[in-house]
Structures are given as C-alpha cells and as structure tokens.
Amino acid sequence: MDESRRAGALQIVDPHQHFWNIEQNYYPWLCDEPLIPFRYGDYSALRRNYLPIDYRTDWDGIEVLKTVHIEAEWDHRDPVGETIWIERLSAQEGLPTACVAQAWLGRGDVGEVLARQSERPLVRGIRQKPRAAASPSEARRGTPGSMDDPAWRRGFALLESHGLSFDLQTPWWHLDAAADLARDFPDTQIIINHTALPSDRSPEGRAGWRRALELCAPFDNVALKISGLGQVGRPWTVEANGPIVRDAISIFGVGRCMFASNYPVDRLAGSFAEIMQGFAEIVADLPAADQRRLFRENAERLYRL
C-alpha cells in the first residue's frame, strides 16, 4: 500500500471475521476430504491456522478497533466448544471483542444449546445457515431445514427469550422466507450476511437480488452486512462492487448497513486493505457521519459492543 493511503488509516469495527486452529480443533469444511463446493471456488489456501497474529498482519494500515467473530463451522456435535475456545483466545490475545455462536435451530437439543450459549459473556447472537437451493429456479418454500420448517422456526422462536440476534446467511432467492421470519418475529434482530450473496452480476441477477432485498428492507428488525462480494477468478475492485454496495445502501439505508471483512475467507478475493479501502472509496461522497455508521457505529449498536 502506498504511503498516502497509510497516512489516513481507516478506523473500523469489523463485524464479521473468523479464527480457527485446525491443528487443535475440528472444522469439517477445513479438515475433511474432499473439499465441499464453495462460492469462491478452490478454497484450499484457507486450510491453515488463522489466529489473531495473522489477522493483525492482514490489516496493513487499517485500524481495527473491535471485532465480532462469526461461528466458523466448528464441529456440529459441540456448538458451545467453539465459544469456549474463542473466549480463551480473546482473553489471551484481546480479540475478538464479541462473537456470534453456533446452534442448530431444528435440532432437538436447541433449547439447551441456546441456554448455554446465552450464558457465555462474548455471545451476542447465533448463526446457522438454513437449507438453501443452488439457484433461484430451484428455490422452493417449505423445504425441511429451511426458514419455513416448523421445527426450525420453533428453534428460532427461542432466540428472543435469550436476548440473541440471528445472523442469516442465505442466497437472495430465499429472502421471501426471511421477510416472513422478520414479520413473524419482530423483536428478534436479523442480520443478513454477505449482502445476500449477489454472485450473479448479470442485469437479470442484479434485478432479482434488488427485488429480494426490497422484500426485507421494510422490516426494522433486519440489517444488512455488506461483505462477501468476491467473484470466482476476479479481483476485488471498486468497479465491480461499487454498484452492489450503493444499491444495498440505497435499499436498506445507512442506518441498517455495515461493512465487514469476512476475513480470512475473503482473502480469496482481495487483501484486507483493498476491500476496506475499496468500501471507503465507494462511499467517499457520503457525509462523514454516515461513513462512521457504516464502518463502526452500526456494528457497535447491533452487536452491543
């Protein structure tokens, strides 16, 4: 990075990052063979430990004030184990500041798991990826394990009593179900991950993605995390991602959007500085107060930092 960019170091709160130690802990998607299908293609470069020392090295002139660790697909048999490991890491290294933990909302033990997770001091919310179709044409409502599944919804209904938010990672073609979820559970904060995965940048794909976001935007309990914008085989650029970022903010408003790194996963798309400075360039015309909300203040409020 050139010195002129270093001189004006960006201050951020990063509300979506991951740590893992694959030598000590079990993450099926990182440890097992063969690799699973992944939206960025070959992710074998991620199959090594990623700890606070690595994350701090990746900042490259960006000043990260606080972070939220998002569950990293730890061993599904022991959801609370990851939370305890993250607490130890935070105590030793000063990161992360808070975490979004794992729970399987359709499982019979969900009540016990949510009770245990909510007792942990760093936990602010839960993430579990509901079942999703591979394409818009394959999307069907009511699939087992989806946001329509009665068992899954019963688990979701428990979040409010524990004071937990929900990080929702699903492709945009399932946001009709997310809108119904937001309507039916107005007191549970839902945070859509990775800009609802707008991988199809064709005019038709972008139009479908916009319409899907517009289904959720009317609900005050839904926020949008702008991250995960990489495309297979293409570098992260302002030219490629600026229109998506501006559309997202125009639909949800500055008060309910936040920028995140998704590191180290988005290493596959660009450097930490390229992504964060790219976001800064895209919103450089906004008032300074709005930029602070996008880079810091919204994340602090939504994750109670």
C-alpha positions in Angstrom: 0.0 0.0 0.0 1.4 3.5 -0.8 2.2 5.9 2.0 -0.5 8.4 1.2 -3.1 5.7 2.0 -1.3 4.6 5.1 -1.3 8.2 6.4 -5.1 8.3 6.6 -5.6 4.9 8.2 -9.2 3.9 8.3 -10.7 3.1 11.7 -13.2 0.3 11.6 -15.2 -2.2 13.7 -15.2 -5.5 11.9 -18.5 -7.3 12.5 -17.6 -10.5 10.5 -14.3 -12.3 10.9 -13.2 -15.8 11.7 -10.4 -17.5 13.7 -9.5 -21.2 13.5 -6.9 -23.6 14.7 -7.2 -26.8 12.5 -4.3 -28.5 14.4 -6.3 -28.4 17.7 -9.9 -28.2 16.6 -12.2 -29.9 14.1 -13.9 -27.9 11.3 -15.4 -30.4 8.8 -15.1 -28.0 5.8 -11.5 -27.3 6.5 -10.3 -30.7 7.8 -12.2 -33.2 5.7 -11.6 -34.6 2.2 -12.9 -33.8 -0.4 -13.4 -30.1 -0.3 -17.0 -29.0 -0.5 -18.5 -26.8 -3.3 -17.8 -23.2 -2.4 -18.9 -19.9 -3.9 -15.3 -18.7 -4.4 -14.1 -22.0 -6.0 -11.0 -23.6 -4.7 -10.5 -22.6 -1.0 -7.6 -24.9 -0.2 -5.5 -21.8 0.7 -7.7 -21.4 3.8 -6.8 -24.8 5.2 -4.2 -23.5 7.7 -4.5 -21.9 11.1 -5.8 -18.4 11.2 -5.3 -16.6 14.5 -5.1 -13.0 15.9 -1.5 -12.7 14.9 -2.4 -13.5 11.3 -5.4 -11.2 11.3 -3.5 -8.3 12.7 -0.8 -8.8 10.0 -3.6 -8.7 7.3 -4.8 -5.3 8.5 -2.0 -3.5 6.6 -2.6 0.0 7.8 -6.3 -0.3 8.7 -7.0 0.4 12.3 -9.4 -2.3 13.6 -10.9 -1.2 16.9 -13.2 -4.1 17.7 -14.3 -7.3 16.0 -17.2 -9.8 16.0 -16.1 -13.5 15.5 -18.7 -15.4 13.5 -19.0 -19.1 14.0 -16.7 -20.9 11.6 -18.5 -24.2 11.0 -16.9 -25.9 14.0 -17.7 -29.5 14.9 -21.5 -29.6 14.8 -21.6 -32.1 17.7 -20.2 -29.5 20.1 -21.5 -26.0 19.3 -20.5 -24.5 22.7 -17.0 -25.8 22.4 -16.1 -23.1 19.8 -17.5 -20.4 22.1 -15.3 -21.5 25.0 -12.3 -21.7 22.7 -13.0 -18.1 21.4 -13.3 -16.8 24.9 -9.9 -18.2 25.8 -8.4 -16.7 22.6 -10.0 -13.3 23.4 -8.6 -13.4 27.0 -5.1 -14.2 25.7 -5.0 -12.0 22.5 -7.5 -9.2 23.0 -9.6 -10.4 20.0 -12.4 -10.9 19.3 -14.5 -8.4 21.2 -17.7 -10.4 20.9 -19.0 -13.5 18.9 -21.9 -15.0 17.1 -22.1 -18.6 18.1 -23.3 -21.8 16.5 -26.6 -23.5 17.2 -28.7 -25.8 15.0 -32.2 -24.4 15.3 -34.0 -27.5 14.0 -32.3 -30.0 16.4 -33.8 -31.5 19.5 -31.1 -30.0 21.7 -31.6 -26.4 20.5 -33.1 -25.2 23.8 -30.2 -26.5 25.9 -27.6 -25.2 23.4 -29.2 -21.7 23.3 -29.4 -21.5 27.0 -25.7 -22.4 27.3 -24.6 -20.1 24.6 -26.5 -17.1 26.0 -24.7 -17.5 29.3 -21.3 -17.0 27.7 -20.1 -13.4 28.1 -19.0 -12.8 24.5 -22.0 -14.2 22.8 -24.4 -11.7 21.1 -26.2 -13.9 18.6 -26.5 -17.2 16.7 -25.7 -18.2 13.1 -26.9 -21.3 11.4 -27.3 -21.5 7.6 -30.8 -22.7 6.8 -31.2 -25.1 3.9 -30.9 -23.3 0.6 -31.4 -24.1 -3.1 -28.5 -23.8 -5.5 -30.2 -21.4 -7.8 -33.4 -19.2 -8.0 -35.1 -21.7 -10.3 -34.7 -24.5 -7.7 -35.9 -22.5 -4.7 -39.0 -23.9 -3.0 -40.8 -22.8 0.1 -41.3 -25.3 2.9 -38.2 -27.5 2.4 -37.1 -29.3 5.6 -34.3 -27.4 7.3 -35.4 -24.1 5.7 -36.7 -21.0 7.3 -40.2 -22.4 6.7 -39.6 -25.6 8.5 -41.8 -25.7 11.7 -39.1 -27.3 13.7 -36.5 -24.7 12.6 -39.0 -21.9 13.4 -39.6 -23.3 16.9 -35.9 -23.0 17.5 -35.7 -19.5 16.0 -38.6 -18.5 18.4 -36.3 -19.2 21.4 -33.8 -16.6 20.4 -35.9 -13.6 21.8 -36.1 -15.1 25.3 -32.3 -15.4 25.4 -31.7 -11.9 24.0 -29.9 -13.3 21.0 -29.8 -11.9 17.5 -29.6 -14.0 14.3 -27.0 -13.8 11.6 -28.7 -15.1 8.4 -26.5 -16.4 5.6 -28.7 -17.4 2.7 -28.8 -16.6 -1.1 -31.0 -13.7 -2.1 -33.6 -16.1 -3.6 -34.7 -17.1 -0.1 -35.3 -13.6 1.2 -39.0 -14.0 0.8 -38.9 -16.5 3.6 -36.6 -14.2 5.6 -39.2 -11.4 5.2 -41.8 -13.6 6.7 -39.5 -14.5 9.5 -38.9 -10.8 10.2 -42.6 -10.1 10.2 -43.5 -13.0 12.5 -40.6 -12.3 15.0 -40.4 -8.5 15.1 -38.4 -8.5 18.4 -35.5 -10.6 17.1 -32.8 -8.8 15.3 -31.9 -10.4 11.9 -28.6 -9.5 10.3 -28.3 -10.7 6.7 -24.7 -11.8 5.9 -22.6 -11.1 2.9 -25.0 -8.8 1.1 -27.3 -11.8 0.5 -24.7 -13.3 -1.9 -25.2 -11.4 -5.2 -22.9 -13.6 -7.2 -24.8 -13.3 -10.4 -24.0 -9.8 -11.7 -26.0 -10.1 -14.9 -28.8 -7.5 -15.3 -31.3 -10.2 -14.5 -29.3 -11.4 -11.5 -28.9 -7.9 -10.1 -32.6 -7.1 -10.6 -33.6 -10.3 -8.8 -31.2 -9.5 -5.9 -32.6 -6.0 -5.6 -36.2 -7.2 -5.5 -35.3 -9.7 -2.8 -33.6 -7.1 -0.6 -36.6 -4.8 -1.1 -38.8 -7.6 0.5 -36.8 -7.4 3.7 -36.0 -3.7 3.9 -39.4 -2.6 5.3 -38.8 -4.5 8.5 -36.9 -2.5 11.1 -35.5 -5.7 12.7 -33.5 -6.6 9.6 -30.0 -5.2 8.9 -27.5 -5.9 6.1 -23.9 -6.8 6.4 -22.0 -5.7 3.3 -19.3 -8.2 2.8 -18.5 -11.4 0.9 -18.6 -9.7 -2.5 -15.8 -11.6 -4.2 -16.3 -13.4 -7.5 -14.6 -16.5 -8.7 -11.4 -15.8 -10.7 -11.8 -12.0 -10.4 -10.0 -9.5 -8.2 -12.0 -7.4 -5.7 -12.4 -4.0 -7.4 -14.4 -0.8 -6.8 -15.6 -1.0 -10.4 -17.1 -4.5 -9.8 -18.5 -4.0 -6.4 -19.4 -0.3 -6.2 -22.8 -0.7 -7.8 -23.7 -3.5 -5.5 -22.7 -1.5 -2.4 -24.5 1.6 -3.5 -27.7 -0.4 -4.3 -27.6 -2.1 -0.9 -27.3 1.1 0.9 -30.0 2.8 -1.1 -32.4 -0.1 -0.3 -31.6 -0.5 3.4 -30.4 2.9 4.3 -27.2 4.0 6.0 -28.6 3.2 9.5 -29.0 -0.5 8.8 -25.9 -1.4 6.8 -22.4 -2.2 7.9 -19.1 -3.1 6.2 -17.3 -6.3 7.2 -14.1 -8.1 6.1 -15.2 -11.7 6.1 -11.5 -12.5 6.8 -9.7 -14.7 6.2 -12.3 -16.2 3.7 -12.3 -13.0 1.6 -8.5 -13.3 1.2 -9.6 -15.4 -1.8 -11.0 -12.2 -3.3 -8.6 -9.4 -2.2 -6.4 -8.1 0.5 -7.9 -6.6 3.7 -6.7 -3.1 2.6 -8.1 -3.5 -0.9 -11.5 -4.4 0.4 -11.8 -1.8 3.2 -10.2 1.0 1.2 -12.5 0.0 -1.6 -15.5 0.4 0.6 -14.2 3.8 1.7 -13.8 4.9 -1.9 -17.3 3.8 -2.8 -18.9 5.8 0.0 -16.4 8.7 -0.1 -19.2 11.1 -1.2 -21.3 10.4 1.8 -21.2 12.7 4.9 -18.6 11.7 7.5 -21.3 10.8 10.0 -22.8 8.3 7.6 -19.4 6.8 6.9 -18.8 6.3 10.7 -22.1 4.5 10.9 -21.2 2.1 8.1 -17.7 1.4 9.3 -18.2 1.5 13.1 -21.3 2.7 14.8 -23.9 0.4 13.3 -21.8 -2.7 14.2 -21.3 -1.4 17.7 -25.0 -0.9 18.2 -26.3 -4.1 16.6 -23.7 -6.3 18.3 -23.8 -4.3 21.6 -20.1 -3.6 21.7 
